[in-house]
Amino acid sequence: MNRLHSCILLIEVASLLMPLITSFAPPSLMIGPLHTSKSTSRIRRCSLLQAYGTNLIHTNDIANRHFNDTICNSKDDESSQLLNGFTTIENTHEATIHTNNVPTGELPRHIAFICDGNSRWSKRQSLPKSMGHAAGADRVINVIKALQRYQPDDFDYPESSSSLSQSITEHTNTETTSTTQLHRKGIEYCTLYAFSTENWARSPEEINTIFKLMERIAIQYRSHESVQSGKIQIDLLGNLEDERIPPSAKRELQRLQSESRDACDKRREKFGNSANILTICLAINYGARADILQAAQKLAQAIASGELTPNDVAVMGESEISKRLCTAHIPDPDLIIRTSGETRLSNFLLWDAAYAELYFTDLLWPDFDEEALEEALVWYGKRKRRFGGRNE
């Protein structure tokens, strides 16, 4: 109990001193999100308090309430807080666009993230793995907020930039001709690799933490203004029928998906093609090989039942596989970003990523802030995408 009281006292003192400390801090230290520079790692100013709070709430309900009152209910709009060891969604958080590095080239219509490095981040900070996953979840919320800034209503493109939408570019491979449109108007889809089919090899404790985190975020995010107003649609990718997935997590995730779709449908009815909805796809219990396999099985069943003939498949080509994937309703990714320094896809969107631009960064996922996102988008805007052809 002495240690508990000491931790509570530390939080009280820190919460009282924080406004005074930050009032004298230079602007460069006042950023909310985490970012790792080339040689140093900076921790957001609340992280140590959040770490103490996380340890407290598992031991004492009074300490839990104290942590909520002193930290989580503060009016600091520079960051969202960790509640019960997990992320609390804050509507007040605003992403920052760094005007010295604003992307002026083409933006990807569909951007995807392999969110890697949560455990390594927590290890570097001498924190438990649960805090690494909580910080990673916090980063997801901040990245989504940043992506919304690249929607037409929220982002003013320089006058010298190209038109908002370019002509359709057709590309051909050995079997089929597919059409890809290069979009300048904004990012419309984002896919996040939240839990892979291979992640079941982790410890039961870590898996439980991850799904409890997903459940809490789903509950909180339903009340977020962007969801309620239909600006964000949540889609779930992967096998959620797996019995290993906790029923409560599955229920809350599906409820978030359903309610966000309903709100987006109402927004589409009101605004039509100018609804500007950002679709967030959460890949949970997802593996690209498993997805391709189940698509092939469905195709085989269609042939066996007489719905299709082998000649039909030969004529229609690879589209017969594509339309049976769990990603059939979304366009192929234009840009895939992987954090933590690893340079592989790890069974993520293998079929879909045929012509995606691949961007790898040494930053750990909790450190991938708005500035890092802008750098990736600037890099993407300079790419020349030919899809096997030539731009002459």
N, C-alpha and C positions, 0 to 999 in steps of 0.2 A: 504493500500500500504506500510505503514511503516513496517508492519510485513513481507510482501513479500520481501522487500528489506533486512530486517534483515536476513531472511532465505537464500537469495542469498549470502549475505556476509558470513554467516556461512559456506555455502558449499565451497565458494572460499578459505576461511582460512583453512578449514579442508582438502581440496584437496591439498593445498600447504604443509601442515604440515604432511600429512599422510606418505609420503616416509621417512621423518625424524623420525617419531615415530616408524614405522615398522622396520627401520634399526637397532634400539636399542632393539627391542622386542625379548624375548627369543624364540627359535624354537617352543616351545609348544604353543605359542600364534600366530604362523604364519600360522596355518591351515586355509584352505579356507572354507570348509563346517561347518555347525553348529553341535554341539554335546552337549548333556546334560550328565554330569557325575552323580555319585550317589547322590551328594549333591548340585551341582551348575549347572547353565545354562550359557553357553558362547554364546554371539552373535557375529557373524562374523563382522569384523571391518567396513564393508561398510553399515551395516543395518540401522544405524541411518541416514546416509546421504541419503540412499535410501528412508527412510520414509519421510524426508523433501522433497526430489525430487518428490515423489508421490503426496504430497499435493500441490506442486508448479504447476505441469503440468496441473492441472485441473483449474487453475486460470489465467495463463498467458502464451502465446505462447513463449515469449522471455525467460521466466524462464524455459520453457520446453527445448528450444534449449540450454540454458546455462547448464541445468542438463545433457543433452546428451553429450555436449562437455567436461565438466569437470569431469564427473563421468563415464558415460557409454562408452565413447570412450577412456578411459584410457587403458594402456597396462597391467593392473593387471590381470595375467592369473590364479590367485588363486581362482577366483570365477567368475560366470556369473552375470551380472548386471540386475537390474530391470529397465525396460524402460516403461514409461507411466504407472507405477504402476504394470507392469507385467514383466515376465522373458525375458531377452535377451539371446539367445543361443550363447555361445562362443565356437568355435572350439578349442580354445587354452587350455581349462580347462582339466587338467589331474587328474584322480582319483589316490588316494594314496593307495598302498597295504602295510599294516603294516606287516613287515616281522616277527615280533614276534608272530603273530597270524594268519598265513596263513593256510587255511583249507587244510588238507592232506587226509581227508576221501572222501567218495563219495560226489559228487556235485549233486544237484537236476537238472534234465533236464528242469523242469518247476517250476519257482518260482513265487508266486503271493503275492501281497501286498494289504492290506486294509489300505489305506493312511489316517489315522485318527489323528486329533489333530491340524489342521491348525488354527481354531478359538481360541482354548485355548492357542496356542502359541502366537498369536497376542495379546490376552488379557494379558498374562504374561509380554509382552514387552510394554504394554500400547500403542499399535498400532491398527489401524482400521482392521476389518476383511479382507478387501481386501488385506492388506499386509500379513496377515497370509496365504491366498490362493496363493499369489505371491511367498512367501517363500516356500510353499509346492510344487509349480510348479518347482521352482528352484531345490528343492530336487529330484524331478522326473528325471530331466535332469542329475543330478550328479549320481544318483543311476544307471541309464541306462549306463552312462559312466563307472561306477565301474563294472557293470556286463560284459561289453565288455572285461574287463581285465581277465575274467575267460574263454574266448574263447581260443581254442588251440593255435592260432597264437600269443597270447599276454601273456599267462600265463605258466610259467615253473614249472612243478610239481616236487617235490622232488623225487630223485631217489628211495627212499625207499617206495614210494607210490605204491598202487596197479596199475594194468594195466589200460589203459585208458577206457576200456569198459569191463564190466563183463558179464557173461552169463545171458541169459534170465531167469527170475524167474516167474513161473506160480503160480497163486493163484486162488482158487476156492471158490465160495460162493454157496448159495442154488440154484441159477438159472443158472449161466453161468460160464464159465472159461475165464478169460481175461489174457492178457500177458502184463507185465510191464518190461521194460529194465532199469536197473540201469546204469546210465551214469557216467563215470569218465572224459570224455573228455571236458566237459564244459556245461555251461548253455545255452540252446537254445531258451527258451520261458520265457517271463515275462508278467504277467497280472497285470494291475493296476486298482483298483476300483476307477474310476474318478468321477462318478456321479451315484447314485443309483435311482431306481424308487421312493424310499421314500424321496429323497432329494427335491422333488417338494414341500414338506411341508415347506420349508424354505422361507424366505422373498423374494419377487421379486427382490429386490436390490441385495441380495447375489447371487441369481441364475444368474442374469444378469452378475455380476462380474465373476462368475465361467466360464460361457460360453464365455464371451469376452476374458478371459484369455486363454481358450482352442483355440479360434480362432487365437489369436496372436501367440501362440506357434506353431500352425500348419503352419502358414504363414512363420515363421522364421525357423522352423525345416526342411522345404523342402530344404533349401539351405545348410543344415549341411552336412559336408563331409561324415559322416557315412550313411546318407540317399542317397546322390547322388551316392556313390560308391557301394550301394547295401549291405552294412554290416548290416543294420537295416531295417526290414520290419514292417510296422505299420498295424495292423488289428483292426477293430472296432467291438466291441461286444455290443449287446443291441439293443433297438428299436430306431433307428434314424429316423424313419418315423413319430414320435410323432410331432404333429404340434406345440407343446410348445417349441421345440428346435429352437433357432434363425436360420433362413435360412442361414445367412452368416457363422455362426459357423459350421453348417452342411456341407456347401459347401467346406469350407477350410479343414475340417477334412477328408472328402471323397477325396479331391484332394491330401492330404498328403498320404492317404492310397494308392490311385491309383499310384502315382508317385513312392512311395517306392516299391511297388510290381513290377513295370516295371524295376526299377533299380536292384532289387533282381533277377528277371528273367534273366537279362543280366549277372549278376554275376554267377548264376548257370550254364548258358551256357558256361561260360569261365572256371570255376573251378570245375564244377561237384559236387561230394559229399564232396569236401573239401572247399566249399564256405564259411562255418562258418558264417551263418547268424543268428543274434539274432532277434527273432520275438517279438515285443512289442504289446500286446493286450490291448487296452484301453476300459474298460467297462464303457460305457456312456449310461445313461438311462437304466441301466441293473438291473434286479432283478432275482434271481435264480428261485423263485417260478413262476414268469411270463414266464420264459424260459421253465420250465418243462411243464407248462400249454399249451403253444403254441406247444410244441413237441407232447404232448398227443392229441391235437386237430388235428394236421397233421396226426398222426397215425390213429385216428378215421376216418378221411376223406379217408385215403388210404384203410381202411377196407370197408367203405361205398361204395367206387367206385369200389370195386372188385380187386383192385391192390394187396391187401393182404387178407388173411383169418385169423380168430382168431387162427386157428391151426398154421399158419405161425408164428404168433407173439409168441405163446407158445413155438415153437421150437427155434426161434431165440433169444427169451428172451429180456433182458433189452437193448441190442444193438439197438433195434428198436426205443427206446426212445433216446439213446445216439446220434445216427446219425442224429436226427432231432433237436438237440439243436444248439444254435448259436455257441457253443464251439466244434462242431463235428470235426472241422479240426485241433484241437490242442490236445495234450495229456493231461491227467488229471494232476493237479498240484501235485508236490511232496512235496512242502513246501509252507505253507501260513503264512505270517508274518503280524501281526496286531500291529500297534503302539498305543500309548496313554494310555496303561494300561487296555483297555477294553478287555474282554475275551469272545468274541462271534463272529460269522461269519456274522451276520447282512445281511442275505439273499444273500450271496456271494458264488457262485460256489457250491451250496449245493449238487447237484447231482455228480459233478465232484470231490468233496473233500472227498469222502468216505474213501480213504486211504492216505490222505495227512497228513503230519506232521504239527502240529499247533504250531507256535512260537509267544508268546506274550511278548511285551516289554513296559515298562513304558515311554520310549522316545516318545515325540511328533513327528509327521511325519517330520516337518522341521528340527528336530535335529537328524534324523536317517542318520548318515554319514557312510563313508566307514568302519570305525572301527566297528560300530554297525552291519553292513552287514556281516563283517567277523566273528563276534561273533556268529551270527545266522547260518552261514554256517558251522562253527566249530561244533556248537551244532548239526546241522543236520547230519554231517558226523559221529557222534557218535551213531546215532540212529540205531537200529536193526529192519529193516522192513521185516516182515514175511507175511503180507497179509493174515492173518488167519491161516497160516501154521506154520511150525517149521523149524528153521535152526539148524540142528543137525549134 
